Amino acid sequence: MKKVIVLGSGMVGSAMAIDLSSKHKVTVCDIDSNKLSKYNSEKISTKQVDLSQADQICELVADYDLVVNAVPGFMGYDVTKAVIKSGKDIVDISFFPEDSLQLKELAEKKGVTAVVDCGVAPGMCNILLGYHYKRMKVDTYLCYVGGLPFVRKYPYQYKAPFSPIDVIEEYTRPARYVENGNILVKEPLSDSEFLFFEDVGTLEAFNTDGLRSLMHTLDIPNMKEKTLRYPGHIDLIKALKSGGFFGQEEIEIHNTKIKPIDFTNKILFKEWYLAPDEEEFTVMRVIIQGEEEGTKVEYTYDLFDIYDDETQTSSMARTTGYTATAVANLILERKFTHKGLFPPEHLGFEQNIFDGIIKYLEERGVVYEIRKV
């Protein structure tokens, strides 16, 4: 039995810990004792640790075969770097804003296997693209993705299974995409369009900075990712943004200095809180176009996944977490043994790795429907 340590016990972190505990001895770490009190399995132990102290990470992970990083994005890079420095294999879903490829040389030097951005998007969408990239000449990649509650509570019509500050980051970071082989930059929330999905109706898509490593690892002339929300959400977010509620510069109120974004994050934490038993869904559509064996083809992958009432696991935790645990098991079972740092698109290159991830997800009810035209 292998020993795995999960750093972070949020909604996704806890789902991964429970999933991994079916085969391995798992330890979960978090600064919040309340998040650690929910585990009752003999295969899961807990440690209350301040994971923001990166200098303590090396000692923390020393006795484990694999590390799963599920801390908030703002501290993810430092934690991942510390784990790699310690010489431990790692699967990361923190989705930190820094360029993960900066850690490639360090991972190779330390002889570790580090898979980053290993969730649903980024993550599974990259794996799907990587698979076809090795088997056809891809000229266009589009990804539409979102996680939403079934109950549309106004005004936001949104709930977040993770920290609001990470969602706000999507709304404020310039959106990069690839057009005719060039990396272009647009305002986040721009180029809105409406798409119809059979299971949920009409949703609104808009530009966010979701391509990440794909801009540098795959030679594809046209690539774009858009986030999906209920119609109306984007206009409200634009109003908050233009009103300065996402500002980083301190303002003074009654002799107290505060950043507007910190105030907004505090307010939205209550408004966007997704209760553990609140039903929600993940919807994703990946479109891959190009030439295969001399013929123009288009592959479309559709995912619609809902809250699992039996296990009381959110869809976002399932679709994000189980992608990561699929890869974690491949590493622990010595089926993926390459050393270095790997964005998820590289996992799709190998047929057995791709098949293993797809099968693992299907066994847990996460199914990608594929159409080819």
C-alpha positions as CSV (number, residue, x, y, z in Angstrom):
1,M,0.0,0.0,0.0
2,K,1.4,3.4,-1.1
3,K,1.4,6.5,1.1
4,V,-0.1,9.6,-0.3
5,I,-0.4,13.1,1.2
6,V,-3.0,15.5,0.1
7,L,-2.3,19.2,0.7
8,G,-5.5,21.1,1.2
9,S,-8.9,19.7,2.3
10,G,-11.4,21.8,0.4
11,M,-14.2,20.4,-1.6
12,V,-11.9,18.9,-4.3
13,G,-9.1,18.0,-1.9
14,S,-11.4,15.9,0.3
15,A,-13.0,14.1,-2.7
16,M,-9.5,13.2,-3.9
17,A,-8.4,12.0,-0.4
18,I,-11.5,9.7,-0.1
19,D,-11.1,8.4,-3.6
20,L,-7.4,7.6,-3.1
21,S,-8.0,6.0,0.2
22,S,-9.7,3.0,-1.5
23,K,-6.2,1.8,-2.5
24,H,-3.7,3.8,-0.5
25,K,-2.9,5.1,2.9
26,V,-3.8,8.8,2.8
27,T,-2.9,11.8,5.0
28,V,-4.8,15.1,4.5
29,C,-3.3,18.4,5.6
30,D,-5.1,21.8,6.1
31,I,-4.9,24.7,8.4
32,D,-8.6,24.5,9.2
33,S,-9.4,21.9,11.8
34,N,-13.1,21.9,10.8
35,K,-12.2,20.7,7.4
36,L,-10.2,17.9,8.9
37,S,-12.8,16.7,11.3
38,K,-15.0,15.1,8.7
39,Y,-12.8,12.1,8.0
40,N,-13.7,8.8,9.7
41,S,-11.8,6.3,7.6
42,E,-9.0,4.3,9.1
43,K,-7.1,4.8,5.8
44,I,-7.2,8.6,6.2
45,S,-5.2,10.5,8.8
46,T,-5.1,14.2,9.2
47,K,-2.5,16.9,10.1
48,Q,-3.3,20.5,10.9
49,V,-0.6,22.5,9.1
50,D,-0.2,26.0,7.8
51,L,0.7,25.1,4.1
52,S,1.5,28.7,3.3
53,Q,4.9,28.1,5.0
54,A,6.6,26.6,2.0
55,D,9.9,26.1,3.9
56,Q,8.2,23.4,6.0
57,I,6.9,21.4,3.0
58,C,10.0,19.4,2.5
59,E,9.8,17.9,6.0
60,L,6.1,17.4,5.8
61,V,6.2,15.3,2.6
62,A,9.3,13.4,3.4
63,D,7.7,10.0,4.2
64,Y,5.2,9.8,1.3
65,D,5.3,8.2,-2.1
66,L,3.2,10.9,-3.8
67,V,2.0,14.4,-3.1
68,V,-1.4,15.8,-4.3
69,N,-1.4,19.6,-4.2
70,A,-4.9,21.1,-3.7
71,V,-4.1,24.4,-2.0
72,P,-5.6,27.7,-3.2
73,G,-4.1,29.0,-6.4
74,F,-2.4,32.0,-4.9
75,M,0.0,29.7,-2.9
76,G,0.1,26.8,-5.3
77,Y,3.3,27.6,-7.1
78,D,5.4,27.9,-4.0
79,V,4.0,24.7,-2.6
80,T,4.6,22.8,-5.9
81,K,8.1,24.1,-6.1
82,A,8.8,23.1,-2.5
83,V,7.5,19.6,-3.2
84,I,9.7,19.2,-6.3
85,K,12.7,20.5,-4.4
86,S,12.1,17.8,-1.8
87,G,12.3,15.1,-4.6
88,K,8.8,13.9,-4.4
89,D,6.4,13.1,-7.2
90,I,3.4,15.4,-7.3
91,V,0.0,15.9,-9.0
92,D,-1.1,19.5,-8.8
93,I,-4.6,21.0,-9.2
94,S,-4.0,24.3,-7.5
95,F,-4.1,26.1,-10.9
96,F,-1.6,28.8,-9.8
97,P,-1.3,31.9,-12.0
98,E,2.4,31.5,-12.5
99,D,3.9,29.7,-15.5
100,S,4.3,26.1,-14.5
101,L,7.0,25.5,-17.2
102,Q,9.4,27.5,-15.1
103,L,9.6,24.4,-12.9
104,K,10.5,22.0,-15.7
105,E,14.3,22.2,-15.2
106,L,14.0,21.8,-11.5
107,A,11.8,18.7,-11.9
108,E,14.2,17.1,-14.3
109,K,17.1,17.9,-12.0
110,K,15.4,16.3,-9.1
111,G,14.3,13.3,-11.1
112,V,10.6,13.6,-10.1
113,T,7.3,13.2,-11.9
114,A,5.3,16.4,-11.6
115,V,2.0,16.7,-13.4
116,V,0.4,20.2,-13.1
117,D,-3.0,21.6,-13.9
118,C,-4.4,18.1,-13.6
119,G,-8.2,18.9,-13.2
120,V,-11.0,19.2,-15.7
121,A,-10.2,22.6,-17.3
122,P,-7.3,22.9,-17.4
123,G,-6.7,19.2,-17.2
124,M,-9.0,16.8,-19.0
125,C,-9.6,19.2,-21.9
126,N,-5.8,19.3,-22.4
127,I,-5.6,15.5,-22.3
128,L,-8.2,15.2,-25.0
129,L,-6.4,17.8,-27.2
130,G,-3.1,16.1,-26.6
131,Y,-4.5,12.8,-27.7
132,H,-5.7,14.1,-31.1
133,Y,-2.6,16.3,-31.5
134,K,-0.5,13.2,-31.8
135,R,-2.9,11.5,-34.2
136,M,-4.0,14.3,-36.6
137,K,-3.1,17.8,-37.8
138,V,-5.1,20.0,-35.5
139,D,-5.8,23.6,-36.7
140,T,-8.5,24.7,-34.3
141,Y,-9.2,24.0,-30.6
142,L,-12.2,25.5,-28.6
143,C,-13.1,24.7,-25.1
144,Y,-16.3,25.9,-23.3
145,V,-16.5,25.0,-19.6
146,G,-18.3,26.0,-16.5
147,G,-19.5,24.8,-13.1
148,L,-23.0,26.0,-12.0
149,P,-25.7,25.4,-9.4
150,F,-29.0,24.0,-10.5
151,V,-30.9,26.6,-8.5
152,R,-30.4,30.1,-10.2
153,K,-30.4,32.4,-7.2
154,Y,-30.3,36.0,-8.2
155,P,-28.5,38.3,-8.7
156,Y,-25.3,36.2,-9.2
157,Q,-26.8,32.8,-10.3
158,Y,-23.5,31.3,-9.3
159,K,-21.9,29.3,-6.5
160,A,-18.2,28.5,-6.2
161,P,-16.9,25.2,-5.0
162,F,-13.6,26.9,-4.2
163,S,-12.4,30.3,-2.9
164,P,-14.1,33.3,-4.6
165,I,-10.7,35.0,-5.0
166,D,-9.7,32.3,-7.5
167,V,-12.9,33.0,-9.5
168,I,-12.2,36.7,-9.4
169,E,-8.8,35.9,-10.8
170,E,-10.5,34.5,-13.9
171,Y,-12.5,37.7,-14.3
172,T,-9.5,40.1,-14.0
173,R,-6.5,38.4,-15.6
174,P,-6.1,39.3,-19.3
175,A,-7.3,36.5,-21.6
176,R,-4.8,35.1,-23.9
177,Y,-5.7,33.0,-27.0
178,V,-4.1,31.9,-30.2
179,E,-5.2,33.1,-33.6
180,N,-3.4,32.4,-36.9
181,G,-0.4,31.2,-34.9
182,N,-0.1,34.4,-32.9
183,I,-0.8,34.9,-29.1
184,L,-3.3,37.7,-28.7
185,V,-4.6,39.3,-25.5
186,K,-8.1,40.5,-24.9
187,E,-10.0,41.8,-21.9
188,P,-11.5,39.0,-19.7
189,L,-15.3,38.8,-19.9
190,S,-15.1,39.9,-23.6
191,D,-16.6,38.4,-26.8
192,S,-19.7,36.9,-25.1
193,E,-21.8,34.4,-27.0
194,F,-24.7,32.2,-26.2
195,L,-24.6,28.4,-26.5
196,F,-27.4,25.9,-26.0
197,F,-26.8,22.7,-24.1
198,E,-29.5,20.1,-24.1
199,D,-29.3,19.3,-20.3
200,V,-29.3,22.9,-19.0
201,G,-30.5,25.3,-21.8
202,T,-28.8,28.4,-22.9
203,L,-25.6,29.5,-21.3
204,E,-23.3,32.5,-21.9
205,A,-19.6,32.1,-22.8
206,F,-16.9,34.7,-22.5
207,N,-13.1,35.0,-22.7
208,T,-11.0,33.9,-19.8
209,D,-7.3,33.1,-19.6
210,G,-7.6,29.3,-19.7
211,L,-5.1,28.1,-22.3
212,R,-2.1,28.2,-20.0
213,S,0.6,25.8,-21.1
214,L,-1.2,25.0,-24.4
215,M,0.1,28.3,-25.9
216,H,3.7,27.0,-25.5
217,T,3.5,23.2,-25.8
218,L,1.4,22.5,-28.9
219,D,1.8,24.0,-32.3
220,I,-1.9,24.7,-33.2
221,P,-2.8,28.0,-35.1
222,N,-6.1,28.6,-33.4
223,M,-6.9,28.0,-29.7
224,K,-9.4,29.5,-27.3
225,E,-11.0,28.7,-24.0
226,K,-14.2,30.4,-22.7
227,T,-16.0,30.2,-19.4
228,L,-19.7,29.4,-19.2
229,R,-22.2,31.1,-16.9
230,Y,-26.0,31.7,-16.8
231,P,-27.0,34.7,-18.9
232,G,-26.9,37.9,-16.9
233,H,-24.0,36.9,-14.6
234,I,-21.4,38.5,-16.9
235,D,-23.1,41.9,-16.9
236,L,-23.2,41.9,-13.1
237,I,-19.5,41.1,-12.9
238,K,-18.6,43.8,-15.4
239,A,-20.5,46.3,-13.2
240,L,-18.5,45.2,-10.1
241,K,-15.3,45.4,-12.0
242,S,-15.9,48.9,-13.5
243,G,-17.1,50.1,-10.1
244,G,-13.6,49.3,-8.6
245,F,-14.7,46.3,-6.4
246,F,-11.8,44.2,-7.7
247,G,-9.2,47.0,-7.1
248,Q,-5.8,46.1,-5.6
249,E,-4.9,49.5,-4.2
250,E,-5.9,50.2,-0.6
251,I,-8.6,52.7,0.3
252,E,-9.2,54.2,3.7
253,I,-12.6,53.9,5.4
254,H,-13.0,55.2,9.0
255,N,-9.2,55.2,9.5
256,T,-8.9,51.6,8.3
257,K,-7.1,50.7,5.1
258,I,-8.5,47.9,3.0
259,K,-8.1,46.6,-0.6
260,P,-11.5,46.6,-2.4
261,I,-10.8,43.1,-3.7
262,D,-10.4,41.8,-0.1
263,F,-13.7,43.4,0.8
264,T,-15.4,41.9,-2.3
265,N,-13.9,38.5,-1.6
266,K,-15.3,38.5,1.9
267,I,-18.8,39.5,0.7
268,L,-18.8,37.0,-2.1
269,F,-17.7,34.1,0.0
270,K,-21.1,34.1,1.7
271,E,-23.0,34.8,-1.5
272,W,-21.1,32.2,-3.6
273,Y,-20.8,29.5,-0.9
274,L,-21.7,26.1,-2.3
275,A,-23.1,24.0,0.5
276,P,-21.8,20.4,0.7
277,D,-25.2,19.0,-0.3
278,E,-26.1,21.6,-2.8
279,E,-26.8,20.2,-6.3
280,E,-24.7,21.6,-9.1
281,F,-23.3,20.5,-12.4
282,T,-20.2,20.7,-14.6
283,V,-20.7,21.3,-18.4
284,M,-17.9,21.2,-20.9
285,R,-17.7,21.1,-24.7
286,V,-14.3,20.6,-26.4
287,I,-14.2,21.1,-30.2
288,I,-11.1,19.8,-32.1
289,Q,-10.9,20.5,-35.8
290,G,-8.2,19.6,-38.4
291,E,-7.1,17.0,-40.9
292,E,-6.9,13.2,-40.2
293,E,-5.6,10.8,-42.9
294,G,-6.2,13.5,-45.6
295,T,-9.8,14.3,-44.6
296,K,-11.2,17.3,-42.7
297,V,-12.6,16.2,-39.4
298,E,-14.2,17.6,-36.3
299,Y,-14.3,15.9,-32.9
300,T,-16.7,17.2,-30.2
301,Y,-16.5,16.1,-26.6
302,D,-19.4,16.9,-24.3
303,L,-19.4,16.5,-20.6
304,F,-22.4,16.9,-18.4
305,D,-21.8,15.8,-14.8
306,I,-24.0,16.4,-11.7
307,Y,-23.7,16.3,-8.0
308,D,-23.5,12.7,-6.7
309,D,-26.2,12.3,-4.1
310,E,-25.1,8.9,-3.0
311,T,-21.5,9.9,-2.1
312,Q,-22.4,13.5,-1.5
313,T,-19.7,14.7,-3.8
314,S,-20.0,17.8,-5.9
315,S,-19.6,17.6,-9.7
316,M,-16.7,20.0,-9.7
317,A,-14.9,17.8,-7.1
318,R,-15.7,14.7,-9.2
319,T,-14.6,16.0,-12.6
320,T,-11.6,17.9,-11.3
321,G,-10.5,15.5,-8.5
322,Y,-11.0,12.2,-10.3
323,T,-8.9,13.3,-13.2
324,A,-6.1,14.0,-10.7
325,T,-6.5,10.8,-8.8
326,A,-6.6,8.8,-12.1
327,V,-3.1,10.3,-12.9
328,A,-2.0,9.8,-9.3
329,N,-2.8,6.1,-9.5
330,L,-1.0,5.8,-12.9
331,I,2.1,7.2,-11.3
332,L,1.9,5.1,-8.1
333,E,1.3,2.0,-10.2
334,R,4.4,2.8,-12.3
335,K,2.4,3.1,-15.5
336,F,3.5,6.7,-16.0
337,T,7.2,6.8,-15.2
338,H,8.6,9.8,-17.2
339,K,10.6,12.2,-15.1
340,G,10.2,16.0,-15.4
341,L,7.3,18.4,-15.4
342,F,4.3,17.6,-17.5
343,P,1.3,19.7,-18.3
344,P,-1.8,17.5,-18.9
345,E,-1.7,17.6,-22.7
346,H,1.4,15.4,-22.6
347,L,-0.6,12.7,-20.9
348,G,-2.8,12.4,-23.9
349,F,0.1,11.5,-26.2
350,E,0.3,7.9,-25.0
351,Q,-2.6,5.6,-25.8
352,N,-2.4,3.5,-22.6
353,I,-2.3,6.6,-20.4
354,F,-5.2,8.2,-22.2
355,D,-7.2,5.0,-22.1
356,G,-6.4,4.5,-18.4
357,I,-7.7,8.0,-17.5
358,I,-10.9,7.7,-19.6
359,K,-11.6,4.3,-18.0
360,Y,-10.9,5.5,-14.5
361,L,-13.4,8.4,-15.0
362,E,-16.0,6.3,-16.5
363,E,-15.9,3.9,-13.6
364,R,-16.8,6.8,-11.4
365,G,-19.6,8.0,-13.7
366,V,-17.7,10.9,-15.3
367,V,-18.4,10.3,-19.0
368,Y,-17.2,12.3,-22.1
369,E,-19.5,11.8,-25.0
370,I,-17.8,12.0,-28.4
371,R,-19.0,13.0,-31.8
372,K,-17.1,12.9,-35.1
373,V,-18.1,14.7,-38.3
